[in-house]
Amino acid sequence: MKRGFTLLEVILAVTILALVGTMIYGGFSQTALNKARVEQDVDHYRIVHTALERMARELTMAFVSTHVNPSLDLRVSNTAFIGKDNGRDDRIDFTSFSHRRLYRNARESDQNEISYFVTAHPDDSDMNVLARREQNRIDEDPRKGGKSQILVENVEELNIDYFDPLLSDWVESWDSVNPLGQPNRLPTQVRIRLSVKDPRRPSETQTFGTRVVIPITYALNHANYNP
């Protein structure tokens, strides 16, 4: 005579099956959550490192030139390297050879104006961002014009220092235009520190940094060129 399952045995089997299913689902759910967190961290670090690499690449191509029209009324372009110390939100404006033409026969050269600065997010005034400004032609004011784009969000601090070879020390600001600053010369190195909010712990801050060597440290003057 065949004996079937009792009600107690069926309930026990269903309970065990439910527990196993819950454990499997919990394992997959936790794995998916960890995967999402890792991807979020990777995207966050990639955005920050890409921004710092871009700043470093363009700073290596910075330059200033002594070739300007002696008449202020006819002067249509000025080169400059200006680093302003604003406490936690420094700003740097410079001319460089980093422009890339995107369209054939475009009336553009490799010279441009670049700015990096911290500003409020256009859609959220409570959030600060690292912005980049570029103008593909150098005009009379290398600190204005062109188009700006957001590189990094949730920025807490941008600190930029400059190594002055004449002082053999780091300084907090630079001005190649001001006769009382560092006229017609550039720093040999630039040190950048960028602090942003931790995406998973907004109350904590992460700090990233890089150091850049600038090859052209004195103003270009082709009149003194002697091959």
Buried (B, 14 or more C-beta within 10 A) or exposed (E): EEEEEEEEEEEEEEEEEEEEEEEEEEEEEEEEEEEEEEEEEEEBEEBBEEBBEBBBEBBBBBBBBBEBEEEEEEEEBBBBBBBBBBEEBBBBBBBBBBBEEEEEEEEBEEBBBBBBBBBEBEEEEEBBBBBBBBBBBBBEEBBEBBEBEBBBBBBBBBBBBBBBEEEEEEBBBBBBBEEEBBEBBBBBBBBBBBBBBEBEEEEEBBEBEBEBEBEBBEBBEEEEEEE
